[in-house]
């Protein structure tokens, strides 16, 4: 009977262990993302302590929980924004299985991408987004208070005013596993032009890579890295060509993660014969460069540099006259140096 017994080993839920388990048991939940591709996303996305990445994924919360595991360390001031395109947030059920710490769980907020883009546009136009967000939060608070008062009045009429006390008590050590949605004030703070996200991680096969990047890249800080995972190579190749043509990014590269399992036994160590090559998807990485224009960071930097050069000298000639003076001084020095 001993050979028919099932042996179970309890393991600490880490991003690699959970991703590997889903890949071999239920790969459709994570869109067939392999754990080596997940590691490349964290690497090229520059995920670490005190980072503020923007994550857009439809892998059941696998990428968000892996990022939160790194960013949400004790004492870290980082924040993870899980963006979604619809009204409701995408499924983040895997985050509940990760046994995240309180710091890692509270550093994650969900926000709609249209709200972030709209808030960034209002910031650029010079509107007071903080005041508008405060007014929206006041309305939300008042509506919740009114709903709670009506609920208590209804319970009192039905003679069940102590219904909360008779309910099920929570066990000691209970903690909320649901990821909170970003309030209007948090959305306004995330979309502030002076801040910007530290990186962008996109892992959603249902979204067009270039269209999503064109909308989300302006939310990043200048020179911030971005990384895109997609099951097929053609959409990423087209995206790379468009980004290079429009000069929207530098350091572009397209990677194909490849993994081969090995059987490790005494005297019988060799690669497995059923290795599925090309099943890990493809990864596009690069660094975003702001465009030239009235709202671009390049134009601002050029203006600041020009003003600094003009303020350096009293003459109206500016930098051109100073360059002439320097060249003439060099000529005189050369003449004196000749015997």
N, C-alpha and C positions, 0 to 999 in steps of 0.2 A: 504493500500500500504506500510505502514511502515514495516510490517513484511517481505516483499519481498526485502527490500533494503539490499545491500551487504555492510558490514562494514569492512574496511581495517585498520589495524594497522601497521604503519611503525616501523621496528625494526632495531637496529644497527646490521650490518652484523658481527657476531662473528663466530668463528670456530664451536662452538656448534650449533648455530642457523642454519648455512648453512648445516652442516652435518645432522641435524635432518630433515630439509626440503627435502634434496635429498633422505634421507632414506625412507621417506613416499611418495614421489612423483616420483622420478626417481632413484631408488636404483642401477640400472645397471651402472650409470655414475660413482659412487664411489665404485663399486664392492661390494655392500651391506655392507659397513662398517658402524657400528653403532657408535653413539657419545660416548658411554661409552668405547668402544674399542679404539677410538681415544684418549680419555683422558689417557688410560693406556699406549699408545705409547709415549705420551709426558712425562708421569711420569717416566717410566722405561728408556726412552731415555735421561733423565737428561737434558731436554731442558730448557734453561734459558738465562739470559743476559750474553753476552760475550762468549757464547758457539760457537762451530764450528762443527755442526753435518753434517753427510753425509746422505742424504735422497734418497732412491730409491723406487719409488712408481708409480703405475698405477691407481690411484684413482681420476684422473681428476685434480690433483693439490690440493686436499683437505689437505693432510698431509703437503705438502710444505708450503701452506699458513698458516696453524695452527702453524707450527714451526716458520715461519717468524714473525708471530704475537707476539711470545714470545721473540725471539732473537733480532728482529729489533726494540728495544725500543730506545727512544731518548738518545743519549750519550753512547750507547752500541757499542762495537767494535766487536761484533760477526759477523759471516758469515755463511750462509747456502748454501751448495752445493747440488743441485738437480741432482743426477746422472742418466744416462740412458745408456742402453746397445747398442742401435743402433746408426746410424749416426745422426739422428734427435732426438730432445728432445721429451719426452712424453707430452701428452696434459696437460697444466696447466691453463685451462680456468677458473677454480673456483677461482684462485688467482685474476682474474680481478673483481670478484664479492665481494671480501672481503673488498674493500675500504681501502687497506693497506696504511699506511703513507709512505712518501718518504724514510724514514730511513729503514722501514721494506721491502720495495720493492727493494731498491738498495743493500740490504745485501744478496740477493739471486742471485746466478749464476748457470748456467747449465753447466755440463761437462760430457763428455763420460767416462764411467768407464774404457774402454780399454786404453784411453789416460792417465788417472790417474795411472793405474797399470804400464804402460810402463814408465812413468816419474819416478815413485818410483824405478823401476828396474835400470834405468840409474843413479839415485842418488846413489844407493847402489854400483854400479860399479865404482863410482868415476868420472863420466863424469860431465862436466860443463853444466848443464841443463839450467841455466839462460842465458848463452850466446846463446845456441841453440834457446831458446824461443825468445830472442831479434831478432835474424836473421829471424825467422819465422814471427814475427810481422812486421818487416821492409818490407818483401816481400808482406804481406797482405796489408799494407798501400800503397805501390807503385802500386799494382794492382787496388786498389780502386781509387787512384788518376788518373790513366790512364783511367779507365772506366768513371769517371766523366768528364775528359777532352774530351773524344770521344763523350759523350752525349751532352756537350755544343756545340761542333763543329757541330754535326748533327742538333741541334736545330737552330744554326745560319744559316746553309744552307737552312733550311726550313722557315726562317724568323720568328721564334718564340723564339727569345732569351730571351724575357721577360715572358716566360711561367710560371715561378715560381711565378712572381708577380701577374699574373692574376688568379692564383689558389685560392683555398679556404683557407681563413685565419682561423687560430686556435683561438678558444675562449679564453678569459682571464681565467687563472686558469687551462688551459689544462696541463696534465702531461702524460708522457709515462707510459702505463700499461704493456708493454711487458717486460718480464724478459730477461735480457741480458745473452748471452753465455760467458763463461769464455774464456779469451784470453790465448794464450800459456804461457805468463808470470804468469798469475793467476793459471793455471794448474800446472806449475812447483812449484809455492809457496805452493799450496795445497798438493802436493805430497812430500814435503820436509820431510825427515825422522826425523829431529829434532822437527818438529811440530806435525803432525798427527791430525786426526779428534778427536773431544771430544766424539763422539758417532756415532752409526749407527742405522738408522731406515729403515727397509725393509718392504714394504707393497705392494707386487706385486705377485698376484696369478699365473701369467704366468712364473715366474722364480722358479727354484728349490731352496729351502731354503739353503740346505747344500752347494751346488755348489757355490751359490752367496756369502755365508758367507766365504767360503774358499778363494775366490778371494778378497773380500772387507775387511776382518778383518785385514790383514797386513797394511792397510792404516790408522788404528786407532792408537792412542797413547796407551801405555801399561796400562792395567787395565781399559780401557774405556768400558762403558756399550754398549750393543747392544740389540735391540728388533726387533722381527719378528712377523708380523701379517699374518695369513693365514686362509682362510675360513674353511679348514678341519684340523683335529687333527693328522691324520696319518703322513703326511710329517713332521710336527713339532716334533712328537714323535721320528721318525727315526733320525731327525737332532739332537735332544737332546742326543740320544744314541751315535751317531757318535762323537759329540763334547766331550762327556764325555770319550769315549774310546780313542780318539786321544789326550786327555788332552789339548784341544785348548781353553777351557773356564772354569770358575768357577762360583759359585753362579747361576747355571742353574735352571730354574723353568718354568713350563708350566701352563698357566692360561686360564681359560674359563670365559670370562665376561658374566654375566647374568643380565638381566634387566626385570623388571615387571612394567607395567604401572598400575596406580591406578586412579579410578574415584573418584574425590573429589567433593562431593555435600553435602548440609546440610542434615544430617541424612542418607545419602546414599553413604558413602565412603567405597569402597571395591576394590580389584584388578579386573582388566578387565578380562573377561572370554576368550578372544581371544589372550592371551599372547603367542608369539612364542618363546619358549625356545630353546636355542642353535643357534640362528640366528645371533649372534654377532661375530662369528669366534673365533679364538684361538690366544693366544699371548705367544711367547717364549722369555725369557729374560735371560741375563747373562753378565759376564764380560770377555773380551778377555785377554788371557795370551800369551805373545810371546813365541815361541818355543825355545828350546835349539839349538844352532848351531852357525856357524861363524857370521851370521848376526842377531842373536837373542839378545834381550836386556838382557836376563838372563846371557848369556855368557859374555857380556860386564861388567855387574855388578859384576860377579864372578872375572873377571880379575882385575878390579879396587880394589875390596876388598882384593885380594891376594897381589897386589902391595903395598897397604897401610899397610898390616900386615908385609911385608918384610922390608919396609922402617922404621918401628917403632923401630927395633933393629939393632945393628951393626953386630951381630953374624950371621953366615951362617945357623944356625939351624932354624931360622924363628920362626913361631908361635908355632911349636912343642916344641922347647927348652924353649921358654918363658913360655909355659904351665907347663913344668917340673919344672922350677925355681919357679913358683908360688906355685906349690904343695909342693915343699921342704920347702919353706918359711912358709907355713901353718903348716907343721909338726913341724918345730922348734918352732913356736909360741905356738903350743899345748903342747910341752914338757916343755917350760918355765912356762906355765900357771899351770902345775901340781904341787902340794905341795911337 
